[in-house]
Amino acid sequence: MSKKYEIYSGRRVVSTQYSVSATQAAVDYVRSQGIKDDEIRRLGVDLVSWRGAHYRAVLVSAEPQVG
């Protein structure tokens, strides 16, 4: 099941991604920018890097249910 993640570059949110994991969400964002998979370094369960730039995926808390 996909979950909603915000992708951060530093303190700035650069994207929202739906993915099965934080790592995959971050990788999907960087790949969407035209970066090849072999250029992306996985640094942790929620952090990837490309040419010195770091991208972190943060799970967005569930929206409150109405009704």
PDBQT receptor file of N, H, CA, C and O in Angstrom, charges set to zero:
ATOM      1  N   MET A   1       0.841  -1.179   0.000  1.00  0.00    +0.000 N 
ATOM      2  CA  MET A   1       0.000   0.000   0.000  1.00  0.00    +0.000 C 
ATOM      3  C   MET A   1       0.887   1.245   0.000  1.00  0.00    +0.000 C 
ATOM      4  O   MET A   1       1.829   1.343   0.787  1.00  0.00    +0.000 OA
ATOM      5  N   SER A   2       0.588   2.169  -0.866  1.00  0.00    +0.000 N 
ATOM      6  H   SER A   2      -0.176   2.088  -1.505  1.00  0.00    +0.000 HD
ATOM      7  CA  SER A   2       1.367   3.398  -0.946  1.00  0.00    +0.000 C 
ATOM      8  C   SER A   2       1.001   4.359   0.177  1.00  0.00    +0.000 C 
ATOM      9  O   SER A   2      -0.152   4.450   0.598  1.00  0.00    +0.000 OA
ATOM     10  N   LYS A   3       2.014   5.067   0.644  1.00  0.00    +0.000 N 
ATOM     11  H   LYS A   3       2.951   4.993   0.302  1.00  0.00    +0.000 HD
ATOM     12  CA  LYS A   3       1.828   6.101   1.656  1.00  0.00    +0.000 C 
ATOM     13  C   LYS A   3       2.327   7.417   1.092  1.00  0.00    +0.000 C 
ATOM     14  O   LYS A   3       3.094   7.442   0.129  1.00  0.00    +0.000 OA
ATOM     15  N   LYS A   4       1.890   8.501   1.694  1.00  0.00    +0.000 N 
ATOM     16  H   LYS A   4       1.267   8.480   2.476  1.00  0.00    +0.000 HD
ATOM     17  CA  LYS A   4       2.247   9.835   1.223  1.00  0.00    +0.000 C 
ATOM     18  C   LYS A   4       3.501  10.331   1.952  1.00  0.00    +0.000 C 
ATOM     19  O   LYS A   4       3.556  10.324   3.181  1.00  0.00    +0.000 OA
ATOM     20  N   TYR A   5       4.498  10.757   1.185  1.00  0.00    +0.000 N 
ATOM     21  H   TYR A   5       4.453  10.762   0.186  1.00  0.00    +0.000 HD
ATOM     22  CA  TYR A   5       5.752  11.269   1.735  1.00  0.00    +0.000 C 
ATOM     23  C   TYR A   5       6.036  12.653   1.177  1.00  0.00    +0.000 C 
ATOM     24  O   TYR A   5       5.763  12.928   0.008  1.00  0.00    +0.000 OA
ATOM     25  N   GLU A   6       6.584  13.522   2.013  1.00  0.00    +0.000 N 
ATOM     26  H   GLU A   6       6.806  13.299   2.963  1.00  0.00    +0.000 HD
ATOM     27  CA  GLU A   6       7.118  14.793   1.553  1.00  0.00    +0.000 C 
ATOM     28  C   GLU A   6       8.615  14.611   1.361  1.00  0.00    +0.000 C 
ATOM     29  O   GLU A   6       9.287  13.998   2.190  1.00  0.00    +0.000 OA
ATOM     30  N   ILE A   7       9.126  15.142   0.272  1.00  0.00    +0.000 N 
ATOM     31  H   ILE A   7       8.580  15.639  -0.402  1.00  0.00    +0.000 HD
ATOM     32  CA  ILE A   7      10.555  15.051  -0.022  1.00  0.00    +0.000 C 
ATOM     33  C   ILE A   7      11.173  16.410   0.296  1.00  0.00    +0.000 C 
ATOM     34  O   ILE A   7      10.744  17.445  -0.213  1.00  0.00    +0.000 OA
ATOM     35  N   TYR A   8      12.192  16.373   1.151  1.00  0.00    +0.000 N 
ATOM     36  H   TYR A   8      12.540  15.532   1.565  1.00  0.00    +0.000 HD
ATOM     37  CA  TYR A   8      12.876  17.590   1.577  1.00  0.00    +0.000 C 
ATOM     38  C   TYR A   8      14.267  17.658   0.977  1.00  0.00    +0.000 C 
ATOM     39  O   TYR A   8      14.975  16.655   0.879  1.00  0.00    +0.000 OA
ATOM     40  N   SER A   9      14.641  18.865   0.580  1.00  0.00    +0.000 N 
ATOM     41  H   SER A   9      14.066  19.679   0.660  1.00  0.00    +0.000 HD
ATOM     42  CA  SER A   9      16.014  19.193   0.236  1.00  0.00    +0.000 C 
ATOM     43  C   SER A   9      16.399  20.296   1.221  1.00  0.00    +0.000 C 
ATOM     44  O   SER A   9      15.970  21.442   1.085  1.00  0.00    +0.000 OA
ATOM     45  N   GLY A  10      17.199  19.941   2.198  1.00  0.00    +0.000 N 
ATOM     46  H   GLY A  10      17.547  19.010   2.309  1.00  0.00    +0.000 HD
ATOM     47  CA  GLY A  10      17.441  20.880   3.304  1.00  0.00    +0.000 C 
ATOM     48  C   GLY A  10      16.164  21.030   4.107  1.00  0.00    +0.000 C 
ATOM     49  O   GLY A  10      15.569  20.035   4.519  1.00  0.00    +0.000 OA
ATOM     50  N   ARG A  11      15.737  22.271   4.333  1.00  0.00    +0.000 N 
ATOM     51  H   ARG A  11      16.220  23.079   3.998  1.00  0.00    +0.000 HD
ATOM     52  CA  ARG A  11      14.495  22.514   5.082  1.00  0.00    +0.000 C 
ATOM     53  C   ARG A  11      13.292  22.724   4.183  1.00  0.00    +0.000 C 
ATOM     54  O   ARG A  11      12.181  22.937   4.667  1.00  0.00    +0.000 OA
ATOM     55  N   ARG A  12      13.506  22.664   2.882  1.00  0.00    +0.000 N 
ATOM     56  H   ARG A  12      14.409  22.490   2.489  1.00  0.00    +0.000 HD
ATOM     57  CA  ARG A  12      12.449  22.968   1.919  1.00  0.00    +0.000 C 
ATOM     58  C   ARG A  12      11.790  21.705   1.372  1.00  0.00    +0.000 C 
ATOM     59  O   ARG A  12      12.473  20.755   0.991  1.00  0.00    +0.000 OA
ATOM     60  N   VAL A  13      10.466  21.702   1.337  1.00  0.00    +0.000 N 
ATOM     61  H   VAL A  13       9.911  22.474   1.647  1.00  0.00    +0.000 HD
ATOM     62  CA  VAL A  13       9.732  20.599   0.703  1.00  0.00    +0.000 C 
ATOM     63  C   VAL A  13       9.791  20.815  -0.805  1.00  0.00    +0.000 C 
ATOM     64  O   VAL A  13       9.365  21.857  -1.304  1.00  0.00    +0.000 OA
ATOM     65  N   VAL A  14      10.317  19.833  -1.529  1.00  0.00    +0.000 N 
ATOM     66  H   VAL A  14      10.662  18.986  -1.124  1.00  0.00    +0.000 HD
ATOM     67  CA  VAL A  14      10.451  19.969  -2.974  1.00  0.00    +0.000 C 
ATOM     68  C   VAL A  14       9.436  19.124  -3.742  1.00  0.00    +0.000 C 
ATOM     69  O   VAL A  14       9.232  19.326  -4.939  1.00  0.00    +0.000 OA
ATOM     70  N   SER A  15       8.798  18.175  -3.045  1.00  0.00    +0.000 N 
ATOM     71  H   SER A  15       8.964  18.011  -2.073  1.00  0.00    +0.000 HD
ATOM     72  CA  SER A  15       7.844  17.311  -3.731  1.00  0.00    +0.000 C 
ATOM     73  C   SER A  15       7.022  16.519  -2.723  1.00  0.00    +0.000 C 
ATOM     74  O   SER A  15       7.381  16.387  -1.553  1.00  0.00    +0.000 OA
ATOM     75  N   THR A  16       5.915  16.002  -3.217  1.00  0.00    +0.000 N 
ATOM     76  H   THR A  16       5.622  16.110  -4.168  1.00  0.00    +0.000 HD
ATOM     77  CA  THR A  16       5.128  15.026  -2.479  1.00  0.00    +0.000 C 
ATOM     78  C   THR A  16       5.066  13.781  -3.355  1.00  0.00    +0.000 C 
ATOM     79  O   THR A  16       4.748  13.859  -4.542  1.00  0.00    +0.000 OA
ATOM     80  N   GLN A  17       5.371  12.638  -2.759  1.00  0.00    +0.000 N 
ATOM     81  H   GLN A  17       5.628  12.575  -1.795  1.00  0.00    +0.000 HD
ATOM     82  CA  GLN A  17       5.403  11.376  -3.497  1.00  0.00    +0.000 C 
ATOM     83  C   GLN A  17       4.566  10.330  -2.773  1.00  0.00    +0.000 C 
ATOM     84  O   GLN A  17       4.494  10.323  -1.544  1.00  0.00    +0.000 OA
ATOM     85  N   TYR A  18       3.941   9.457  -3.532  1.00  0.00    +0.000 N 
ATOM     86  H   TYR A  18       3.999   9.463  -4.531  1.00  0.00    +0.000 HD
ATOM     87  CA  TYR A  18       3.259   8.296  -2.968  1.00  0.00    +0.000 C 
ATOM     88  C   TYR A  18       4.125   7.086  -3.281  1.00  0.00    +0.000 C 
ATOM     89  O   TYR A  18       4.468   6.839  -4.437  1.00  0.00    +0.000 OA
ATOM     90  N   SER A  19       4.476   6.334  -2.244  1.00  0.00    +0.000 N 
ATOM     91  H   SER A  19       4.197   6.535  -1.305  1.00  0.00    +0.000 HD
ATOM     92  CA  SER A  19       5.357   5.193  -2.437  1.00  0.00    +0.000 C 
ATOM     93  C   SER A  19       5.177   4.183  -1.312  1.00  0.00    +0.000 C 
ATOM     94  O   SER A  19       4.500   4.453  -0.320  1.00  0.00    +0.000 OA
ATOM     95  N   VAL A  20       5.793   3.017  -1.479  1.00  0.00    +0.000 N 
ATOM     96  H   VAL A  20       6.343   2.798  -2.285  1.00  0.00    +0.000 HD
ATOM     97  CA  VAL A  20       5.695   1.952  -0.486  1.00  0.00    +0.000 C 
ATOM     98  C   VAL A  20       6.681   2.137   0.659  1.00  0.00    +0.000 C 
ATOM     99  O   VAL A  20       6.508   1.539   1.721  1.00  0.00    +0.000 OA
ATOM    100  N   SER A  21       7.728   2.966   0.461  1.00  0.00    +0.000 N 
ATOM    101  H   SER A  21       7.869   3.451  -0.401  1.00  0.00    +0.000 HD
ATOM    102  CA  SER A  21       8.707   3.190   1.524  1.00  0.00    +0.000 C 
ATOM    103  C   SER A  21       9.328   4.575   1.358  1.00  0.00    +0.000 C 
ATOM    104  O   SER A  21       9.244   5.190   0.295  1.00  0.00    +0.000 OA
ATOM    105  N   ALA A  22       9.948   5.045   2.429  1.00  0.00    +0.000 N 
ATOM    106  H   ALA A  22      10.016   4.545   3.293  1.00  0.00    +0.000 HD
ATOM    107  CA  ALA A  22      10.609   6.353   2.396  1.00  0.00    +0.000 C 
ATOM    108  C   ALA A  22      11.764   6.351   1.396  1.00  0.00    +0.000 C 
ATOM    109  O   ALA A  22      11.931   7.296   0.626  1.00  0.00    +0.000 OA
ATOM    110  N   THR A  23      12.552   5.285   1.416  1.00  0.00    +0.000 N 
ATOM    111  H   THR A  23      12.416   4.517   2.042  1.00  0.00    +0.000 HD
ATOM    112  CA  THR A  23      13.679   5.209   0.482  1.00  0.00    +0.000 C 
ATOM    113  C   THR A  23      13.191   5.284  -0.958  1.00  0.00    +0.000 C 
ATOM    114  O   THR A  23      13.731   6.038  -1.767  1.00  0.00    +0.000 OA
ATOM    115  N   GLN A  24      12.178   4.507  -1.268  1.00  0.00    +0.000 N 
ATOM    116  H   GLN A  24      11.739   3.895  -0.610  1.00  0.00    +0.000 HD
ATOM    117  CA  GLN A  24      11.665   4.484  -2.632  1.00  0.00    +0.000 C 
ATOM    118  C   GLN A  24      11.077   5.829  -3.026  1.00  0.00    +0.000 C 
ATOM    119  O   GLN A  24      11.222   6.248  -4.175  1.00  0.00    +0.000 OA
ATOM    120  N   ALA A  25      10.421   6.509  -2.104  1.00  0.00    +0.000 N 
ATOM    121  H   ALA A  25      10.303   6.169  -1.171  1.00  0.00    +0.000 HD
ATOM    122  CA  ALA A  25       9.864   7.837  -2.389  1.00  0.00    +0.000 C 
ATOM    123  C   ALA A  25      10.969   8.821  -2.749  1.00  0.00    +0.000 C 
ATOM    124  O   ALA A  25      10.836   9.581  -3.708  1.00  0.00    +0.000 OA
ATOM    125  N   ALA A  26      12.057   8.811  -1.988  1.00  0.00    +0.000 N 
ATOM    126  H   ALA A  26      12.166   8.194  -1.209  1.00  0.00    +0.000 HD
ATOM    127  CA  ALA A  26      13.177   9.709  -2.267  1.00  0.00    +0.000 C 
ATOM    128  C   ALA A  26      13.829   9.371  -3.603  1.00  0.00    +0.000 C 
ATOM    129  O   ALA A  26      14.138  10.267  -4.390  1.00  0.00    +0.000 OA
ATOM    130  N   VAL A  27      14.037   8.090  -3.859  1.00  0.00    +0.000 N 
ATOM    131  H   VAL A  27      13.786   7.363  -3.221  1.00  0.00    +0.000 HD
ATOM    132  CA  VAL A  27      14.626   7.664  -5.129  1.00  0.00    +0.000 C 
ATOM    133  C   VAL A  27      13.710   8.047  -6.287  1.00  0.00    +0.000 C 
ATOM    134  O   VAL A  27      14.183   8.546  -7.308  1.00  0.00    +0.000 OA
ATOM    135  N   ASP A  28      12.418   7.822  -6.143  1.00  0.00    +0.000 N 
ATOM    136  H   ASP A  28      12.034   7.416  -5.314  1.00  0.00    +0.000 HD
ATOM    137  CA  ASP A  28      11.466   8.163  -7.206  1.00  0.00    +0.000 C 
ATOM    138  C   ASP A  28      11.527   9.650  -7.539  1.00  0.00    +0.000 C 
ATOM    139  O   ASP A  28      11.471  10.030  -8.708  1.00  0.00    +0.000 OA
ATOM    140  N   TYR A  29      11.642  10.494  -6.507  1.00  0.00    +0.000 N 
ATOM    141  H   TYR A  29      11.687  10.185  -5.557  1.00  0.00    +0.000 HD
ATOM    142  CA  TYR A  29      11.726  11.935  -6.761  1.00  0.00    +0.000 C 
ATOM    143  C   TYR A  29      12.979  12.274  -7.556  1.00  0.00    +0.000 C 
ATOM    144  O   TYR A  29      12.903  12.980  -8.562  1.00  0.00    +0.000 OA
ATOM    145  N   VAL A  30      14.118  11.781  -7.119  1.00  0.00    +0.000 N 
ATOM    146  H   VAL A  30      14.180  11.207  -6.303  1.00  0.00    +0.000 HD
ATOM    147  CA  VAL A  30      15.373  12.115  -7.799  1.00  0.00    +0.000 C 
ATOM    148  C   VAL A  30      15.349  11.577  -9.233  1.00  0.00    +0.000 C 
ATOM    149  O   VAL A  30      15.790  12.257 -10.159  1.00  0.00    +0.000 OA
ATOM    150  N   ARG A  31      14.841  10.375  -9.413  1.00  0.00    +0.000 N 
ATOM    151  H   ARG A  31      14.483   9.822  -8.660  1.00  0.00    +0.000 HD
ATOM    152  CA  ARG A  31      14.742   9.807 -10.767  1.00  0.00    +0.000 C 
ATOM    153  C   ARG A  31      13.799  10.620 -11.640  1.00  0.00    +0.000 C 
ATOM    154  O   ARG A  31      14.007  10.712 -12.850  1.00  0.00    +0.000 OA
ATOM    155  N   SER A  32      12.757  11.215 -11.045  1.00  0.00    +0.000 N 
ATOM    156  H   SER A  32      12.588  11.140 -10.062  1.00  0.00    +0.000 HD
ATOM    157  CA  SER A  32      11.820  12.035 -11.824  1.00  0.00    +0.000 C 
ATOM    158  C   SER A  32      12.495  13.295 -12.368  1.00  0.00    +0.000 C 
ATOM    159  O   SER A  32      11.972  13.942 -13.275  1.00  0.00    +0.000 OA
ATOM    160  N   GLN A  33      13.648  13.635 -11.816  1.00  0.00    +0.000 N 
ATOM    161  H   GLN A  33      14.073  13.109 -11.080  1.00  0.00    +0.000 HD
ATOM    162  CA  GLN A  33      14.406  14.792 -12.283  1.00  0.00    +0.000 C 
ATOM    163  C   GLN A  33      15.370  14.409 -13.421  1.00  0.00    +0.000 C 
ATOM    164  O   GLN A  33      16.164  15.234 -13.873  1.00  0.00    +0.000 OA
ATOM    165  N   GLY A  34      15.291  13.163 -13.871  1.00  0.00    +0.000 N 
ATOM    166  H   GLY A  34      14.646  12.493 -13.504  1.00  0.00    +0.000 HD
ATOM    167  CA  GLY A  34      16.106  12.707 -14.981  1.00  0.00    +0.000 C 
ATOM    168  C   GLY A  34      17.442  12.105 -14.584  1.00  0.00    +0.000 C 
ATOM    169  O   GLY A  34      18.316  11.911 -15.429  1.00  0.00    +0.000 OA
ATOM    170  N   ILE A  35      17.601  11.809 -13.303  1.00  0.00    +0.000 N 
ATOM    171  H   ILE A  35      16.891  11.967 -12.617  1.00  0.00    +0.000 HD
ATOM    172  CA  ILE A  35      18.854  11.264 -12.800  1.00  0.00    +0.000 C 
ATOM    173  C   ILE A  35      18.825   9.740 -12.939  1.00  0.00    +0.000 C 
ATOM    174  O   ILE A  35      17.824   9.099 -12.621  1.00  0.00    +0.000 OA
ATOM    175  N   LYS A  36      19.923   9.175 -13.411  1.00  0.00    +0.000 N 
ATOM    176  H   LYS A  36      20.737   9.695 -13.670  1.00  0.00    +0.000 HD
ATOM    177  CA  LYS A  36      20.025   7.722 -13.556  1.00  0.00    +0.000 C 
ATOM    178  C   LYS A  36      20.200   7.073 -12.186  1.00  0.00    +0.000 C 
ATOM    179  O   LYS A  36      20.812   7.643 -11.283  1.00  0.00    +0.000 OA
ATOM    180  N   ASP A  37      19.654   5.881 -12.056  1.00  0.00    +0.000 N 
ATOM    181  H   ASP A  37      19.157   5.418 -12.790  1.00  0.00    +0.000 HD
ATOM    182  CA  ASP A  37      19.692   5.165 -10.780  1.00  0.00    +0.000 C 
ATOM    183  C   ASP A  37      21.117   4.938 -10.275  1.00  0.00    +0.000 C 
ATOM    184  O   ASP A  37      21.353   4.968  -9.067  1.00  0.00    +0.000 OA
ATOM    185  N   ASP A  38      22.071   4.710 -11.186  1.00  0.00    +0.000 N 
ATOM    186  H   ASP A  38      21.880   4.685 -12.167  1.00  0.00    +0.000 HD
ATOM    187  CA  ASP A  38      23.437   4.441 -10.742  1.00  0.00    +0.000 C 
ATOM    188  C   ASP A  38      24.159   5.690 -10.218  1.00  0.00    +0.000 C 
ATOM    189  O   ASP A  38      25.257   5.580  -9.672  1.00  0.00    +0.000 OA
ATOM    190  N   GLU A  39      23.555   6.872 -10.379  1.00  0.00    +0.000 N 
ATOM    191  H   GLU A  39      22.663   6.961 -10.822  1.00  0.00    +0.000 HD
ATOM    192  CA  GLU A  39      24.125   8.106  -9.831  1.00  0.00    +0.000 C 
ATOM    193  C   GLU A  39      23.565   8.453  -8.448  1.00  0.00    +0.000 C 
ATOM    194  O   GLU A  39      24.068   9.357  -7.781  1.00  0.00    +0.000 OA
ATOM    195  N   ILE A  40      22.537   7.743  -8.026  1.00  0.00    +0.000 N 
ATOM    196  H   ILE A  40      22.128   7.008  -8.568  1.00  0.00    +0.000 HD
ATOM    197  CA  ILE A  40      21.868   8.018  -6.748  1.00  0.00    +0.000 C 
ATOM    198  C   ILE A  40      22.486   7.152  -5.667  1.00  0.00    +0.000 C 
ATOM    199  O   ILE A  40      22.605   5.938  -5.831  1.00  0.00    +0.000 OA
ATOM    200  N   ARG A  41      22.873   7.759  -4.582  1.00  0.00    +0.000 N 
ATOM    201  H   ARG A  41      22.777   8.746  -4.449  1.00  0.00    +0.000 HD
ATOM    202  CA  ARG A  41      23.451   7.030  -3.449  1.00  0.00    +0.000 C 
ATOM    203  C   ARG A  41      22.411   6.948  -2.336  1.00  0.00    +0.000 C 
ATOM    204  O   ARG A  41      21.841   7.963  -1.935  1.00  0.00    +0.000 OA
ATOM    205  N   ARG A  42      22.170   5.754  -1.849  1.00  0.00    +0.000 N 
ATOM    206  H   ARG A  42      22.633   4.930  -2.175  1.00  0.00    +0.000 HD
ATOM    207  CA  ARG A  42      21.257   5.557  -0.724  1.00  0.00    +0.000 C 
ATOM    208  C   ARG A  42      22.061   5.673   0.566  1.00  0.00    +0.000 C 
ATOM    209  O   ARG A  42      22.988   4.899   0.800  1.00  0.00    +0.000 OA
ATOM    210  N   LEU A  43      21.701   6.639   1.394  1.00  0.00    +0.000 N 
ATOM    211  H   LEU A  43      20.948   7.268   1.204  1.00  0.00    +0.000 HD
ATOM    212  CA  LEU A  43      22.463   6.910   2.613  1.00  0.00    +0.000 C 
ATOM    213  C   LEU A  43      21.765   6.417   3.877  1.00  0.00    +0.000 C 
ATOM    214  O   LEU A  43      22.384   6.372   4.940  1.00  0.00    +0.000 OA
ATOM    215  N   GLY A  44      20.522   6.057   3.786  1.00  0.00    +0.000 N 
ATOM    216  H   GLY A  44      20.019   6.093   2.923  1.00  0.00    +0.000 HD
ATOM    217  CA  GLY A  44      19.765   5.579   4.944  1.00  0.00    +0.000 C 
ATOM    218  C   GLY A  44      18.380   5.150   4.507  1.00  0.00    +0.000 C 
ATOM    219  O   GLY A  44      18.080   5.097   3.315  1.00  0.00    +0.000 OA
ATOM    220  N   VAL A  45      17.537   4.843   5.484  1.00  0.00    +0.000 N 
ATOM    221  H   VAL A  45      17.781   4.886   6.453  1.00  0.00    +0.000 HD
ATOM    222  CA  VAL A  45      16.196   4.354   5.160  1.00  0.00    +0.000 C 
ATOM    223  C   VAL A  45      15.295   5.447   4.603  1.00  0.00    +0.000 C 
ATOM    224  O   VAL A  45      14.252   5.145   4.022  1.00  0.00    +0.000 OA
ATOM    225  N   ASP A  46      15.672   6.706   4.767  1.00  0.00    +0.000 N 
ATOM    226  H   ASP A  46      16.519   6.952   5.239  1.00  0.00    +0.000 HD
ATOM    227  CA  ASP A  46      14.852   7.802   4.259  1.00  0.00    +0.000 C 
ATOM    228  C   ASP A  46      15.675   8.879   3.555  1.00  0.00    +0.000 C 
ATOM    229  O   ASP A  46      15.161   9.965   3.287  1.00  0.00    +0.000 OA
ATOM    230  N   LEU A  47      16.938   8.597   3.253  1.00  0.00    +0.000 N 
ATOM    231  H   LEU A  47      17.355   7.715   3.471  1.00  0.00    +0.000 HD
ATOM    232  CA  LEU A  47      17.845   9.614   2.740  1.00  0.00    +0.000 C 
ATOM    233  C   LEU A  47      18.631   9.110   1.537  1.00  0.00    +0.000 C 
ATOM    234  O   LEU A  47      19.223   8.031   1.568  1.00  0.00    +0.000 OA
ATOM    235  N   VAL A  48      18.624   9.918   0.470  1.00  0.00    +0.000 N 
ATOM    236  H   VAL A  48      18.143  10.794   0.445  1.00  0.00    +0.000 HD
ATOM    237  CA  VAL A  48      19.450   9.625  -0.698  1.00  0.00    +0.000 C 
ATOM    238  C   VAL A  48      20.230  10.881  -1.065  1.00  0.00    +0.000 C 
ATOM    239  O   VAL A  48      19.912  11.988  -0.629  1.00  0.00    +0.000 OA
ATOM    240  N   SER A  49      21.264  10.674  -1.881  1.00  0.00    +0.000 N 
ATOM    241  H   SER A  49      21.522   9.775  -2.235  1.00  0.00    +0.000 HD
ATOM    242  CA  SER A  49      22.055  11.819  -2.312  1.00  0.00    +0.000 C 
ATOM    243  C   SER A  49      22.393  11.698  -3.784  1.00  0.00    +0.000 C 
ATOM    244  O   SER A  49      22.513  10.599  -4.325  1.00  0.00    +0.000 OA
ATOM    245  N   TRP A  50      22.546  12.855  -4.422  1.00  0.00    +0.000 N 
ATOM    246  H   TRP A  50      22.449  13.747  -3.982  1.00  0.00    +0.000 HD
ATOM    247  CA  TRP A  50      22.968  12.936  -5.804  1.00  0.00    +0.000 C 
ATOM    248  C   TRP A  50      23.870  14.153  -5.939  1.00  0.00    +0.000 C 
ATOM    249  O   TRP A  50      23.430  15.281  -5.721  1.00  0.00    +0.000 OA
ATOM    250  N   ARG A  51      25.125  13.932  -6.296  1.00  0.00    +0.000 N 
ATOM    251  H   ARG A  51      25.483  13.015  -6.473  1.00  0.00    +0.000 HD
ATOM    252  CA  ARG A  51      26.114  14.992  -6.484  1.00  0.00    +0.000 C 
ATOM    253  C   ARG A  51      26.170  15.966  -5.311  1.00  0.00    +0.000 C 
ATOM    254  O   ARG A  51      26.262  17.179  -5.499  1.00  0.00    +0.000 OA
ATOM    255  N   GLY A  52      26.113  15.424  -4.113  1.00  0.00    +0.000 N 
ATOM    256  H   GLY A  52      26.038  14.439  -3.961  1.00  0.00    +0.000 HD
ATOM    257  CA  GLY A  52      26.244  16.237  -2.907  1.00  0.00    +0.000 C 
ATOM    258  C   GLY A  52      24.944  16.776  -2.343  1.00  0.00    +0.000 C 
ATOM    259  O   GLY A  52      24.910  17.225  -1.198  1.00  0.00    +0.000 OA
ATOM    260  N   ALA A  53      23.877  16.741  -3.119  1.00  0.00    +0.000 N 
ATOM    261  H   ALA A  53      23.904  16.376  -4.050  1.00  0.00    +0.000 HD
ATOM    262  CA  ALA A  53      22.572  17.193  -2.626  1.00  0.00    +0.000 C 
ATOM    263  C   ALA A  53      21.894  16.029  -1.907  1.00  0.00    +0.000 C 
ATOM    264  O   ALA A  53      21.921  14.897  -2.391  1.00  0.00    +0.000 OA
ATOM    265  N   HIS A  54      21.292  16.303  -0.762  1.00  0.00    +0.000 N 
ATOM    266  H   HIS A  54      21.271  17.222  -0.369  1.00  0.00    +0.000 HD
ATOM    267  CA  HIS A  54      20.610  15.266   0.020  1.00  0.00    +0.000 C 
ATOM    268  C   HIS A  54      19.104  15.466  -0.064  1.00  0.00    +0.000 C 
ATOM    269  O   HIS A  54      18.609  16.592  -0.021  1.00  0.00    +0.000 OA
ATOM    270  N   TYR A  55      18.392  14.365  -0.183  1.00  0.00    +0.000 N 
ATOM    271  H   TYR A  55      18.795  13.450  -0.218  1.00  0.00    +0.000 HD
ATOM    272  CA  TYR A  55      16.930  14.371  -0.253  1.00  0.00    +0.000 C 
ATOM    273  C   TYR A  55      16.400  13.387   0.777  1.00  0.00    +0.000 C 
ATOM    274  O   TYR A  55      16.767  12.212   0.780  1.00  0.00    +0.000 OA
ATOM    275  N   ARG A  56      15.526  13.886   1.655  1.00  0.00    +0.000 N 
ATOM    276  H   ARG A  56      15.228  14.841   1.652  1.00  0.00    +0.000 HD
ATOM    277  CA  ARG A  56      14.973  13.066   2.727  1.00  0.00    +0.000 C 
ATOM    278  C   ARG A  56      13.461  12.946   2.543  1.00  0.00    +0.000 C 
ATOM    279  O   ARG A  56      12.783  13.928   2.242  1.00  0.00    +0.000 OA
ATOM    280  N   ALA A  57      12.938  11.725   2.728  1.00  0.00    +0.000 N 
ATOM    281  H   ALA A  57      13.488  10.927   2.972  1.00  0.00    +0.000 HD
ATOM    282  CA  ALA A  57      11.500  11.471   2.645  1.00  0.00    +0.000 C 
ATOM    283  C   ALA A  57      10.933  11.388   4.057  1.00  0.00    +0.000 C 
ATOM    284  O   ALA A  57      11.450  10.667   4.910  1.00  0.00    +0.000 OA
ATOM    285  N   VAL A  58       9.858  12.143   4.287  1.00  0.00    +0.000 N 
ATOM    286  H   VAL A  58       9.437  12.730   3.595  1.00  0.00    +0.000 HD
ATOM    287  CA  VAL A  58       9.203  12.177   5.594  1.00  0.00    +0.000 C 
ATOM    288  C   VAL A  58       7.743  11.785   5.402  1.00  0.00    +0.000 C 
ATOM    289  O   VAL A  58       7.029  12.381   4.596  1.00  0.00    +0.000 OA
ATOM    290  N   LEU A  59       7.311  10.777   6.151  1.00  0.00    +0.000 N 
ATOM    291  H   LEU A  59       7.891  10.293   6.806  1.00  0.00    +0.000 HD
ATOM    292  CA  LEU A  59       5.925  10.317   6.075  1.00  0.00    +0.000 C 
ATOM    293  C   LEU A  59       4.987  11.423   6.523  1.00  0.00    +0.000 C 
ATOM    294  O   LEU A  59       5.184  12.029   7.577  1.00  0.00    +0.000 OA
ATOM    295  N   VAL A  60       3.968  11.682   5.719  1.00  0.00    +0.000 N 
ATOM    296  H   VAL A  60       3.808  11.189   4.864  1.00  0.00    +0.000 HD
ATOM    297  CA  VAL A  60       2.957  12.680   6.071  1.00  0.00    +0.000 C 
ATOM    298  C   VAL A  60       1.943  12.003   6.972  1.00  0.00    +0.000 C 
ATOM    299  O   VAL A  60       1.433  10.931   6.645  1.00  0.00    +0.000 OA
ATOM    300  N   SER A  61       1.648  12.624   8.106  1.00  0.00    +0.000 N 
ATOM    301  H   SER A  61       2.062  13.495   8.371  1.00  0.00    +0.000 HD
ATOM    302  CA  SER A  61       0.688  12.014   9.028  1.00  0.00    +0.000 C 
ATOM    303  C   SER A  61      -0.671  11.875   8.357  1.00  0.00    +0.000 C 
ATOM    304  O   SER A  61      -1.038  12.657   7.481  1.00  0.00    +0.000 OA
ATOM    305  N   ALA A  62      -1.389  10.880   8.784  1.00  0.00    +0.000 N 
ATOM    306  H   ALA A  62      -1.091  10.245   9.496  1.00  0.00    +0.000 HD
ATOM    307  CA  ALA A  62      -2.690  10.583   8.196  1.00  0.00    +0.000 C 
ATOM    308  C   ALA A  62      -3.647  11.755   8.381  1.00  0.00    +0.000 C 
ATOM    309  O   ALA A  62      -3.681  12.388   9.436  1.00  0.00    +0.000 OA
ATOM    310  N   GLU A  63      -4.411  12.026   7.350  1.00  0.00    +0.000 N 
ATOM    311  H   GLU A  63      -4.384  11.511   6.493  1.00  0.00    +0.000 HD
ATOM    312  CA  GLU A  63      -5.430  13.077   7.402  1.00  0.00    +0.000 C 
ATOM    313  C   GLU A  63      -6.545  12.616   8.350  1.00  0.00    +0.000 C 
ATOM    314  O   GLU A  63      -6.914  11.441   8.341  1.00  0.00    +0.000 OA
ATOM    315  N   PRO A  64      -7.083  13.528   9.166  1.00  0.00    +0.000 N 
ATOM    316  CA  PRO A  64      -8.188  13.133  10.041  1.00  0.00    +0.000 C 
ATOM    317  C   PRO A  64      -9.427  12.754   9.209  1.00  0.00    +0.000 C 
ATOM    318  O   PRO A  64      -9.766  13.432   8.240  1.00  0.00    +0.000 OA
ATOM    319  N   GLN A  65     -10.085  11.674   9.601  1.00  0.00    +0.000 N 
ATOM    320  H   GLN A  65      -9.810  11.123  10.389  1.00  0.00    +0.000 HD
ATOM    321  CA  GLN A  65     -11.292  11.219   8.921  1.00  0.00    +0.000 C 
ATOM    322  C   GLN A  65     -12.486  12.065   9.358  1.00  0.00    +0.000 C 
ATOM    323  O   GLN A  65     -12.671  12.298  10.552  1.00  0.00    +0.000 OA
ATOM    324  N   VAL A  66     -13.281  12.517   8.424  1.00  0.00    +0.000 N 
ATOM    325  H   VAL A  66     -13.130  12.327   7.454  1.00  0.00    +0.000 HD
ATOM    326  CA  VAL A  66     -14.471  13.301   8.732  1.00  0.00    +0.000 C 
ATOM    327  C   VAL A  66     -15.684  12.393   8.578  1.00  0.00    +0.000 C 
ATOM    328  O   VAL A  66     -15.818  11.670   7.591  1.00  0.00    +0.000 OA
ATOM    329  N   GLY A  67     -16.568  12.445   9.579  1.00  0.00    +0.000 N 
ATOM    330  H   GLY A  67     -16.459  13.032  10.381  1.00  0.00    +0.000 HD
ATOM    331  CA  GLY A  67     -17.815  11.703   9.445  1.00  0.00    +0.000 C 
ATOM    332  C   GLY A  67     -17.833  10.530  10.286  1.00  0.00    +0.000 C 
ATOM    333  O   GLY A  67     -18.816   9.790  10.292  1.00  0.00    +0.000 OA
TER     334      GLY A  67
